Amino acid sequence: MPDRPRPLLPLWAASLVAVAAGLIFTLAFPALAWWPVVFVAVPLALLSLIGRRAWSAALVGFLFGAALFFVNLSFTARFLGPIPWIALSVLQAVLTAAAAVPLALAYRWMPRLAPGAWGRLVALPALVAGLWVAREELLGTFPYGGFPWARVAVTQASSPLADVTSWVGMSGLSFLIVFVCAALIEYVRRGAFTDIRTALSYALPAILLFSLPQFPTTDAGTIRVGAVQGNGPAGYFDEREAYDVFRAQLAATEPIEDEDVDVLLWPEGGVDADPTNNESVARTLDALSERIDAPLLIGAVTARDEKYFNSSMLWEAGADNPVSTYDKRHPVPFGEYVPNRDFFMLLAPDLIGLIQREFTPGTTAPFVDVDGVGVGLAICFDVIYDDVIREGAHAGAEVFMFQTNNADFRGTDENLQQLAFARIRAIETGRAVVNLSTVGTSQVIAPDGSTMDALAADTPGAMVTDVPLRTGLTPAVLAGEAIQSFLGWGSAGVLAVVGALLWHRTRTPKTPVSRPGRRETGVDSVE
């Protein structure tokens, strides 16, 4: 194996392949949700990096990221115009470019350290897959908490592979998919079609992906949930009067007020006033809870100690309300608050000036107790962050209720992409999910990921559903954080070790070899 292998593709061809990979990858996300195309997109993205040096790898990685994110995040331009869309897409593409360099280094270094079948068909694909997960973790944590949106695993929300998330979480599923793709590339490159042992090294993970059943959780009865989608003017730029969203929710609730429910669920921002500081709204909520003889789980912006929070509140007639409160753990930067406001005001004063309130991240557990039933919570984009879901499950959630407001993205695929996260969270945790939006699409999702009930987008309506409860934690919940750290940080550490070993090898002088019948000269002979 030469020390400096030539790239598999010339730069011009690799650039085109990277763009094609990014565009094909977008087809795996809703609304199309063609999940099998990841087994085309991922290999193309990897092929474009094989043999590349750092700068060309960064260029190819940027082109892949730009093709992916400019399409995948186009919903961000729906109301605010092109600047936020371009800024977020370019940022994600730049981070993707930076993370492409370690992938290229893995393809340059690992074959030199371990050129045999095991190294090429097992160690190299494992390292590449781990570094891909590390890239997902980078995008999901940096900067300002990150935006873990376009993960490989979420494309499988409606595929047979989704069951694997209950064992290894979303990061584990991403790892296995990329491993299979990377191993297939090496299998073909080596031409190892007749070697049974090398074939098994590729076949076994593929079989695992498609045959592993969902980890079972334990049936714990049902909870009867009334979920109301008011379809009110909840968008940032919607024309409305005070309490219009509240009135829309009340109107959409009226048809089910005579139903026997255990809890009434309203979406994020379903109350467009702070009931903790507005006696009239509080009295209306008390009266509603009394009429239906059940607690309410509502969403509103609340103010405490001169700070604003995006809150989910359990409200019950006759109680000291709110009974309990969860504040959104991950407010959206440049949507719900502005980090480094003075700096960004210099760049885009008109846009930054639109965001007046600064939401504070919550610190309480994403969990409420509804008459003895543990309910895990997530508010809007909270659902894309693993820590919120795991913490709710560890707190004792038997069901999840996700409250969201997609009104700023009407007419786009954003609500369906977010719904895919809700679906895969149901499978990952073995819990049913009630995913409720102000404007849709709202669904009740069974623990196996199937749809139990639904409300179409842009229509007011209500669902009354007997939602299954589950107990018992899946391996993904128990070990998901450790799996993430092991795959992400572990792969980065392995790459560093490989690089150090190769550096040590090149720095160590070769010892001349004496041969019988020849005088040692101290210099290698050339034959």
N, C-alpha and C positions, 0 to 999 in steps of 0.2 A: 504494500500500500504506500504510495508516494506521500511524503510529508506535506505537500501542498497540492491536494487533489484539485483537478479542474472542475468548475461548476458543471452540473449536469445539463443546464440550459444556458445559452448565452443570455446576457442581461436583457436584451430587448425581448426575447421570448419569455424569460422568467417574469418580466413585468406584465406582459399580456396574460400569462397564466395566472399570476397573482390577482389581477383585476377580475378575470373570469371566476376564480375561486371565491372572491368576495361577493360577486353578484349571484353566483349559484348558491352560496351559503344563505343569502337573504330569502331564497325560495323555501327554506326549511322553516321559517318563522310564519306565524299567522299573519294574514288571513289564509295564504296558500297552504302553509304547514305541510309541505312535501318533505317529510322527515328523512326518507332514504337519501336525499341529495347530499346530506352531510358526508356520506361515504364517497362522494365525488369531490366536494369542495375541500375537505380536509386533505386528502392526498394531493390535490393540485397545489394547495397552499404550501405543503411540505416540499413537493418537488421543486418549487420555485426557489427554495432556500438551500438545497443540497449543493455543497461545494462553494458557497458564496463566502466572500470576505465580509467584514463588519459593515462597511458603508453600503455596499450593494445589497446586503441582507436588510439593512434598515430601509433602503429605498423600496425594495420589494415588499417588505412588511407594511410600509406606509401605504402603498398602492392597494394591498389586500384590505387593510383597515379602512381606507377611504371608500373603496367600492362597497364594503359591507355597511359602514355606519352612515354614509350619506343617504343610502336607501333605507336602512333599518330605522334610522332616527328622524326620518323626514316629517313625522308627525309633530315634531317640536316647532316646525315653522307654521303650524296651522293658524295661530293667532298672532304670534309675536314677530312673524316675518323671518327673513333668512339669517339674520345675525346670530341668534341663539343656536339655530340648526347648524350653521357653518362652524361656529365656535366649538360646540360640543363634538361634532363629527371630526373636526381637525384634531382636537385634543385626544379623542379616542384613537385616531389613526396614528398620531405621534407616539402614544404609549404602545400601540401595537408594533410600531416600527422599532422602538427601543427593545421590546421583548422578543423581536425576531432575531436579534443578534445572538442571544444565548442559544436559540434553536439552531442557527447556522453553525455556531461553534460546536454544538453537540455532534452535528454531522461531519465536521472536520476532525474533531479530536477523538471521539469514541472508536471509530474504525482503526485509528492508528494504535490505540491502546489495546483494543480487543478485536483483532481482525477476523477471528474465527466465526463459526456458525452461531455460537451462543452470543457472542458480542454483537453480531450484526442483526440477529433475528429476535433477541430478547433484550439485551442490555441497552442497545441503541434505541429501539422503539419505546422502551420503558422510560428512558431519560427524556426523549422527545415529548412523550405524552405528559410526563411530569412537568416539563417546562411550559407546555401549553396550558396546563392548569395554573402554573405560576403566573402566566400572562393573564388569565382570567381573574386571578386574585389581585394582581396589580391594578387592573381596570376597575375592580370591584371595591378597592379601598383607597385609591389615590386619584386626584386630590380631593380634599373636602369630603372624605368618606366614600368616594368612588361611585361608580354607576355600573353594577354587575348585571347588565341587560342582555348582551348577546352571547350568552354561554352556550356551549355545545349541548349541554344536557337539556336545556329548556326546549330545544327543538324537538325533543322526543316525548313531549308531554302527552301526545296522543298515539304513541307508537308502542309496540310490544316491549321495547327496551326500557320503558319508564319504570317498570317494576324493580329494576336494578337499583334505583335511587333509594328504595327502602332499606337496602343493605349497606350501600357505600355513599349515599348522598349525591348531590348534584355534581360535586367535584369528582367523586369517584366514577360516575357515569361518563363525564367528559374524558377522564383519563382512559377508561377502557375503550371508548370509541376511537380516540386518537391513537392508542396503542395498536389496535387492530389495523387501522389505516397505515400507520408507520411500518408495522410488521409486514403487511402485504406488499408495500413498496420494496422492502429489502428482500422479501421472498422472491419477487419477480426479478429484481436486480441480480440476485445471486443465481437465478435459474435453478433453484433447489426443488424442482418439481418431483423428483424421484426419491428424495431423502425423506423417509417417513418421520424421523425424529424432528427435523426442522419443520416439516409440514404440521406436526402436532403443536409446535410452539406457537404457530399462528392460529390453528384451528380451535384449540381449547378456549382461549379468551373469546373467540367469536361465538362458540357454542354457549359459553357462559352468558354472554350478552343476551342471546335470543331465547334461552331456556330457563333462566333463573326466575322462579315465581316470586311474587310479592311476599315480603315477610308478614306473617299473620299477626294481627292484634286481636284483642279479646272484646267480644260483644258486651256492651254495658247498657243496653236499652236504647231509648230514643228521647229526643227533645223536640217538641212541636214549636217550630219557628215561623213567625209571621215576618216576612221580609218585604219591605216597601220601597219601590223605585218611583219617586215622585216626578221625575223628568222636569224639574223646575229649572229656572234660569240660573244655574249654578256656575256658569263659566265666568272667568275673570272680566270679560268684556261684554257679557250679556246685559241687555237693558232690563232693569228691574227696579222695583220699589222695595222698601224695607219689608222684610218678612215674607217676600214672595216665595222663596224656596221652602220656608217653613209651611206656608199655606199649601203649596203643592204636595208636600209630604202628608199633611193632614187630610187633604182631599183624596189622595190615593190610598190612604189607610181606611177610610170610611167603609168600603165594601167588605172588609174583613173584621170590623170591630165586634161583630157578633160571634166570630169564630173562637173556639177554645184554643188558646195558644199559651205556651210556657214563657215565651219572651217575644217582644216585638223589636225587630232590628231595623234601624234606619241607617243610611249611608253616611260617609264622611261629609261634613258640612250640611247635613240634612236640616239642621237648625241654624239659620243664618242670623243668630244673635247669641249672646252669651247667657245661658239660662242661670248661671251662678251669680250673675249681676243684673238680671232682668226679671223682676217679680212677675210681670204679666206672662212672659214666656214660661216661667217656672210653673205658674198656676195652670196654664194650658197643658203642660206635660203631666202634671199631677192628675188633672181631670182625665186625660187620655189613659194613663196607667190604671186609674180607678175604673173606667168604663170597660176596659178589656180584661181587668183583673189579672194583670201580668206586669212584670217589670219591662222597662224600655232600655234598649241599648242604642244610644244616639251619638251623633257626631256634631261637634261645634268648635268654634274658636273660643278659647277661654283666656281670661287675663287674671294673673295672680302675681302679686309683688312686682308690679310694673313690667311683667314679662308676659309674652303671648305664647300660647300652646295650641297645637292642633290636637284636640282631645276626643277620646271615646269615653262616654260616661254611662254608668248603670244608674237608671232613674226609676224610683218606685214610689207610688202614692203612699203618703203617710210616713215616709222615712226622712231622715236627715240627708237630703240630696245635695250632690250626687252620692250614691251609696259607695261607689268606687270610681276611680278615674285612671285611664291610661293615656299618657301623652305620647304622640308620635316620636319614635326613637330617632328616625333619620329624616329630619326636614330636608326638603330639596334645595340645594344651593342654587341661587339665582331664580328660584321660584317661590320659596317660603322664607328665605333670608339671603342676605348678600354678604359673603365673606370678603374681607378687605374692601369694604364699601368705598372708602376714599380713593383707592387706586382704580377700581373699575368705574367709578363716576367720571374719571378723566377720560376713559375710553368710550363709554356709551352712556352719557348722562341721561338721555331720554328714556332708555330702557331701564336703567337702574333706578331712575326716579319713580317708575311705576310701582316698585316693590317698597311699600311704605312700612309694613309691619315686619319685624324680625322675630321669627318663631324660634323658640328655645327647645333644644332636644329634651325629650322626656327621660326620666330615670327610673320610673316604676316598671314592674314586670308587666309584659303584655298578656295580662290574664285577669279575668273576673270570675267570681263565683256567682252563678245564677241559680239560686235556690238549691244549692248542693251540687250543681253541674259545673265542672270546670270548663271555661271557654277561653281559648287562646285567641289573641287579637293581633291584627296588623292593620295599619292605616295606609291606604294607597300604596306608594312605592316601598313601604316597610316590607311588603311581601317578597321583594327581590333580595333581601338581606337575610342570610342564613341565621345570624345570631338571634334575630327576633323570633323566628319560627322555633328554633331549638329551645330558647328560653321559655316560650309559652308551653311547649310540650313538657319540659322538665318541671314547670310550675304545677302541672296536673291537668292540662287541657284534655278534655275528652272529645272536643269538637273545636273547629276554628271558625271564626266569623271575621271576614275581611271587609272593612268599610272603605270605599273609595269614591272619588269624584272624577269622572273622565270627561266632564263637560268642556274643558278646554281643548279636547282632542276629538270633538264630534267629527264624523266623516272620515276618520283615519282608522288604521289598524291597531292603534295603541291599546284600546280596551281589550282586543283579542290577544295581543301579546302579553298583556298583564294577566289575563285570564289563564293563559298557558302556565304562568308561574303558579297561580292558585291551584291548577289541576295537578301539577307535579308535586306541589307541597302536600296535597292530599295523599298521594301515593307514597311520598317520602316518609310521612309521619304515620301513615295508616289511620288517618282521621278524616271524617267528612269536613267539607269546607262550604260555608255559605259566603259566596263572594257577591257583595251587594254594591251597586253603583248608583249615583244620583240619576244617571241617564242611560245606563246599560253599557255593555251587556252584563246582566246579573244571572248567576247560576247557583244552584245547590249541587255540589259535587260529592259523590260517594267516596268512601275510603279507597276504592279501587280506581278512582279517576273517572268513572262514568258520570254522565249528567243525569241527575234525578229530577230537576225542575229548572225552569229558565224563564226569563223575561227578555224580550227583544229590545234592542237599542232604540232610543228616542221615543219611547212610549211609556206613559205612566202605568203602573200595575203593581200587583202584590201577589206573593206566593205564601201559601200555608203548607208547610212540609214537615212530615215526621222525619227528622234527621237522625241517622244512627250515631250512637256514642261508642267510643272505643277506649279501652285502657291498654296498658303495656307499651313500652317504648321500643321502637325499631332500632336495629344496629346503627342506622344512619343518624338517628337522634343521639344515641349513646356515644358513638365514636366519630361522628361527622367532623367535629372540630379537629380532632387528632388526625383524621384522614386528610383533611385539607392541609394542615400544617406539614404533615409528612410528605405529601405529594408536592406541594409548592416549595416550601423551604428546603425539604430534603433533596429535591431535584437540583435546586440551585447549589446546594452544598456538594452534591455529587459532581456537578459540572466543574466546580472549583477544584475538587480533588483530582479529577481527570486532567484538568489543565496543569495543576501543580506537578503531577507525575510525569507528564510529557515534558514540561519545562526542565524537571530534574534530569530526565533522560537525555535531553539535548545538551545540558550543561556538564554531564558526566563524560570525561574523555574516554575514548575507546582504548582498551588494553590490547597491545599487539599480540598476535597469536604465533607461537613458535611452531615450526613444522619440521619433522624429522628430515635430516640431510640438507637443511638449508641454514645459513647463518642469519641470526636475528639482526635486523638492521634498525628496529625501532620505528619503521615506517611501513604502513600497509602497502603491499605490492599491488600493482594493477595488472589484471590478467584479461 
